[in-house]
Amino acid sequence: MKKNIWILNHYAGCMLFDKGGRHYWLAKYLKRLGYDPVVFACNEMHNFDNQFVKSNTLWTMKVAEEIDTPFVFVRSSSYKKNGIDRIINMFGFYRNVQKAVKQYAKEHCKPDVILASSVHPLTLLAGQKLAKHFGVKCICEVRDLWPESLVAYGHLKRNSIIAKILYAFEKKLYVKADQVIMTWPGGYDYITEKGWETDIPEEKVTHISNGVDLEEFRKNIESHPYSDSEIENPGIKKIVYTGSVRKVNNLAMIVEAAEILNKRNLKGYKFLVYGDGTEREKLSGYVERENLTNIVFMGRVRKENVPAVLDKAYVTVLHNSSTGLDKYGQSQNKFFEYLAAGKPILMTYSVGHSICKENACGFEIENQSAESIADAIEMIVNLSDEEYRQYSLNAAQTAEKYDFRYLTQKLADVIENI
């Protein structure tokens, strides 16, 4: 057994405090399988105003006691928004995590395998350099396609010099990796579309999806109950969205769908939006001015309360602006929480390799618009009891396939066979 598994993820720090997230749960179940994981993260977290783990030293360690796993926080520079300061922070982490890992190894033990996880590719490069230093294998886990995601969201032109350099850098990272993990079922489609399959054979790429810790999800329903007047209202079917309320989430389209349904005079349901962000005040103000009584912006709820909220939903809504990345499949953490809730899911856009469609867990809109969302809600509200129960059962059964207990075993298989 390759026992000491060191996980590098720039943004994993919040998982310690949230007591959940991909690498927190992977570490939890790796520990149960007999491994000794360590998670290395940055002490500066995205969307925090200041360093959330303050230290004057290169690194500091905190133990996630519930899963008996060390989290090592590596110092880097502060930043508040996307821009040059964030890029400096990325390079700072890339440089300092290499020093921190070597120091940690001298004080504790050496790794047997390094799992380097993006978002940004500098973490993958740091993982490969460290693996070479220790003479061990490096698994590169890709959770965000750089620069493809920058191109998809309009931040970078596909044929620009910068994009071409980044694509070449990306390919080199995949070629040099001992194994590549991608979170989308269509991850290898991306490689073939780029024409890289000769240098990156399919057997080198493994799909390990995002998912949900069903043990924790079910525990939280009981141990962190949630109640408000809207979610407890027995007279309405709750159409629930959870997540950020920012421009990229495009909740204005959901408000527009509510307006359309209001004009149709559909009764017996209500949109409940749980979450916060820069657009919430603006959208909730519009709802009040227009006297839309079929949608309420409920504000933020604590992460551990989300399972209890979803447990009381009638249907859950997965919504954001569709991009060209959707063809590779879905890997949003929220989607798997929705599955765990065992309620039908309404996806307001379509994806390739659709888990929702293939498992009949709910409904997927082909052409995203406020009108099509309204049509779908009207249809869902009028489902027969038997149809509703079947969609709910399908969602609950599908969640079992994406339990982190199962996903971690897939990772362990990669580790032992690398």
Residue pairs with C-beta under 8 A, 6 or more apart in sequence:
1 34
1 35
1 416
2 35
2 112
2 113
2 137
2 415
2 416
2 418
3 34
3 35
3 36
3 112
4 35
4 36
4 38
4 109
4 110
4 111
4 112
4 113
5 30
5 35
5 36
5 37
5 38
5 111
5 112
5 113
5 115
5 415
6 37
6 38
6 40
6 101
6 111
6 113
6 114
6 115
7 23
7 26
7 27
7 37
7 38
7 39
7 40
7 115
7 117
8 40
8 97
8 101
8 114
8 115
8 116
8 117
8 123
8 126
8 127
8 130
9 23
9 39
9 40
9 41
9 117
9 123
10 41
10 42
10 90
10 93
10 119
10 120
10 123
11 41
11 42
11 45
11 46
11 119
12 21
12 23
12 24
12 39
12 40
12 41
12 71
12 117
13 41
13 42
13 43
13 45
13 52
13 53
13 71
13 73
14 21
14 45
14 52
15 21
15 22
15 23
15 24
15 39
15 41
15 71
16 24
16 39
16 41
16 62
16 64
16 71
17 52
18 24
18 303
19 64
19 66
19 216
19 304
20 213
20 216
20 303
21 333
22 117
22 143
22 210
22 333
23 39
23 117
24 39
24 64
24 67
24 69
25 211
25 213
25 216
25 404
25 408
26 37
26 404
26 407
26 408
26 411
27 37
27 39
27 64
27 67
27 69
28 66
28 67
28 69
28 213
28 404
28 408
29 404
29 405
29 408
29 409
30 37
30 408
30 411
30 412
31 37
31 67
31 68
31 69
33 408
33 409
33 412
35 412
35 415
37 69
38 69
38 70
38 71
38 72
38 104
38 111
39 69
39 70
39 71
39 72
40 71
40 72
40 74
40 97
40 100
40 101
40 104
41 71
41 72
41 73
41 74
42 73
42 74
42 76
42 89
42 93
42 97
43 51
43 52
43 53
43 54
43 55
43 60
43 73
43 74
43 75
43 76
44 51
44 52
44 76
44 77
44 78
44 79
44 89
45 52
46 86
49 80
50 78
51 78
53 60
53 62
53 73
55 73
55 75
57 75
58 74
58 75
58 96
58 99
58 100
58 103
59 72
59 73
59 74
59 75
59 96
59 100
59 103
59 104
60 72
60 73
61 70
61 71
61 72
61 73
61 104
62 70
62 71
62 73
63 69
63 70
63 71
64 70
64 71
72 100
72 104
74 93
74 96
74 97
74 100
75 92
75 96
76 89
76 92
76 93
76 96
77 85
77 88
77 89
77 92
78 85
78 89
79 85
79 86
79 88
79 89
90 120
90 122
91 122
93 122
93 123
93 126
94 122
94 123
94 125
94 126
97 123
97 126
98 126
98 129
98 130
98 133
101 111
101 130
102 130
102 133
105 111
105 134
110 134
110 136
111 130
111 134
111 136
112 136
113 136
113 137
113 138
113 139
113 415
113 418
114 127
114 130
114 131
114 134
114 136
114 137
114 138
114 139
115 127
115 138
115 139
115 141
115 411
116 123
116 124
116 126
116 127
116 128
116 138
116 139
116 140
116 141
117 123
117 124
117 140
117 141
117 143
118 124
118 140
118 141
118 142
118 143
118 144
118 146
119 143
119 144
119 146
120 144
120 146
121 146
121 166
121 169
121 170
121 173
124 140
124 142
124 173
124 177
125 173
127 138
127 140
128 138
128 140
128 173
128 176
128 177
130 138
131 137
131 138
131 178
132 138
137 178
137 179
137 418
138 177
138 178
139 177
139 178
139 179
139 180
139 181
139 414
139 415
139 418
140 173
140 174
140 177
140 179
140 180
140 181
141 180
141 181
141 182
141 183
141 208
142 174
142 180
142 181
142 182
142 183
142 187
143 183
143 210
143 331
145 170
145 190
145 325
145 328
146 166
146 170
147 156
147 162
147 163
147 166
147 167
147 170
148 190
148 325
149 325
150 156
150 163
150 166
151 157
151 158
151 163
152 323
152 324
152 325
153 248
153 323
156 162
156 163
156 166
157 163
167 194
171 194
171 196
171 199
171 200
174 180
174 191
174 196
174 199
174 200
174 204
175 199
175 200
177 204
178 418
179 204
179 205
179 206
179 414
179 418
180 200
180 204
180 205
180 206
181 205
181 206
181 207
181 208
181 411
181 414
182 188
182 190
182 205
182 206
182 207
182 208
183 207
183 208
183 209
183 210
183 331
184 190
184 207
184 209
184 328
184 329
184 330
184 331
184 353
185 207
185 209
185 328
185 329
185 352
185 353
185 355
186 327
186 328
186 329
186 352
186 353
187 205
187 207
187 328
187 329
188 197
188 202
188 205
188 207
189 327
189 328
189 352
190 328
191 197
191 200
191 205
206 410
206 414
208 407
208 410
208 411
208 414
209 331
209 336
209 402
209 407
210 331
210 332
210 333
210 336
210 402
211 336
211 402
211 403
211 404
211 406
211 407
212 333
212 336
212 337
212 339
212 340
212 399
212 402
212 403
212 404
213 403
213 404
213 405
214 340
214 399
214 400
214 403
214 404
214 405
215 403
215 405
217 307
217 337
217 340
218 307
218 340
220 304
220 305
220 306
220 307
220 308
221 307
221 308
221 311
223 304
224 302
224 304
224 305
224 307
224 308
225 305
225 308
226 301
226 305
226 308
226 309
226 312
228 298
230 236
230 238
230 270
230 272
230 296
230 298
231 238
231 240
231 272
231 309
231 312
231 313
232 312
233 270
235 268
236 268
236 269
236 270
237 268
237 269
237 270
237 314
237 315
237 381
238 269
238 270
238 272
238 312
238 313
238 314
238 315
239 269
239 270
239 271
239 272
239 313
239 314
239 315
239 317
239 346
239 377
239 380
240 272
240 274
240 309
240 310
240 313
240 314
240 315
240 316
240 317
241 251
241 254
241 271
241 272
241 273
241 274
241 275
241 316
241 317
241 319
242 274
242 275
242 301
242 306
242 309
242 310
242 316
242 334
242 337
243 249
243 274
243 275
243 334
244 275
244 276
244 277
245 251
245 273
245 275
245 276
245 277
245 278
245 279
245 280
245 283
245 297
246 277
246 278
246 279
247 278
247 279
248 320
248 321
249 277
249 279
249 319
249 320
249 321
250 319
250 320
250 321
251 273
251 279
251 283
251 319
252 279
252 283
253 319
253 348
253 368
253 369
253 370
253 373
254 271
254 273
254 295
254 317
254 319
254 348
254 370
254 373
255 283
255 286
255 287
255 292
255 295
256 370
257 271
257 370
257 371
257 373
257 374
257 377
258 271
258 287
258 292
258 294
258 295
258 374
259 290
259 292
259 370
260 370
260 371
260 374
261 269
261 294
261 374
261 377
261 378
262 292
262 293
262 294
264 374
264 378
266 294
266 377
266 378
266 381
268 381
269 294
269 314
269 377
269 381
270 293
270 294
270 295
270 296
271 294
271 295
271 296
271 317
272 295
272 296
272 298
272 313
273 295
273 296
273 297
273 298
274 298
274 299
274 300
274 301
274 306
274 309
275 299
275 300
276 299
276 300
280 297
280 299
283 297
284 297
287 295
287 296
287 297
301 309
306 337
307 337
307 340
307 341
310 316
310 337
310 338
310 340
310 341
310 343
311 341
313 341
313 343
314 343
315 343
315 344
315 345
315 346
315 362
315 380
316 338
316 341
316 343
316 344
316 345
316 346
316 362
317 345
317 346
317 348
318 332
318 334
318 335
318 338
318 345
318 346
318 347
318 348
318 356
319 347
319 348
319 349
319 373
320 349
322 349
322 350
322 368
326 349
326 350
326 351
326 352
327 351
327 352
328 352
328 353
329 351
329 352
329 353
329 354
329 355
330 351
330 353
330 354
330 355
330 356
335 345
335 355
335 356
336 399
336 402
338 345
338 395
339 345
339 355
339 361
339 395
339 396
339 398
339 399
339 402
340 396
340 399
341 395
342 392
342 393
342 395
342 396
342 399
343 392
343 395
344 361
344 362
344 363
344 380
344 383
344 388
344 391
344 392
344 395
345 356
345 361
345 362
345 363
345 395
346 362
346 363
346 365
346 373
346 376
346 377
346 380
347 354
347 356
347 362
347 363
347 364
347 365
348 365
348 368
348 372
348 373
348 376
349 364
349 365
349 368
350 364
350 365
350 366
351 364
354 364
355 361
355 398
355 402
356 362
356 363
356 364
357 364
359 394
359 395
359 397
359 398
360 390
360 391
360 394
361 391
361 394
361 395
361 398
362 391
362 395
363 376
363 379
363 380
365 372
365 373
365 376
366 372
383 391
400 406
